[in-house]
Amino acid sequence: MSPDPAASGPVRSAAELNAQIRALWWHPAVPLTREQRAEYERLCAELARVERGGVTAADPTRVLPAA
């Protein structure tokens, strides 16, 4: 099975991912739609991978393994 091209690409920084998470869920009292919740979970999973890998800035030469 070949890797999913959408799952690979430049690694985004933790700061960039945090900003996207904050922009998506701008107020905790406002519930997310099903699609927003899926995006939130994807961003959180990507952030966890970045933090485990010790990546602090975007590195276009490093790609995450396909999930």
N, C-alpha and C positions, 0 to 999 in steps of 0.2 A: 504494500500500500504506500503510495507516494505521500509526502508531507503536504499539508494544506497550505497553499501559498498565502492565504489570509492570516494564518497563524504565525508566519515567520515575517521577518523584516527588521528594520532598525529597532533597537531596544530604546524605549522611551525612559526618561529619567523619572525617579520617584516624585520629584516636584511637579513634573508635567502631569503624571497620572493623578496625583493628589488634586491638582487644579481641575482636572476633568471631572473627578468624582465630586468635588465641591460645586462645580457648575451644574452638574446633573441633579444633585440633591441639594438645592440651594436653601431649603428650609425644612427642618426635621418634622414640622407639623403638617407638611404637605406630602401626602402619600405618592409614591411612584407608580406609574402605570406598569403593566406587565413587561412591556418592552424596555422601559427605563430600568426596571429591576434587573432584567437580564443584562443590560449594559453595565449597570452598577456592579453586579457580580463578576462580570468579565474583567472590568477595570480593577477590582479588588484582587482578583486572582493574578492578574498581570503584575500588579504592585507587589504582591507577595513574592512572585518569582524574581522580580528585580531586587527586592530587599534580601532575599536568600542568596542571590548571586553576588551581592555586594556592589551592584552597579549604582553609581551615583550620578552619572550623566549619560545622555544618549550616546551610544557608540554604534555607528553605522556598520561596523565590521562584525559585530556580534549579533547573532540571531538566536531567538529562543527556540527550543525544540518544539516540534509540532505536538499538540496535545492529543 
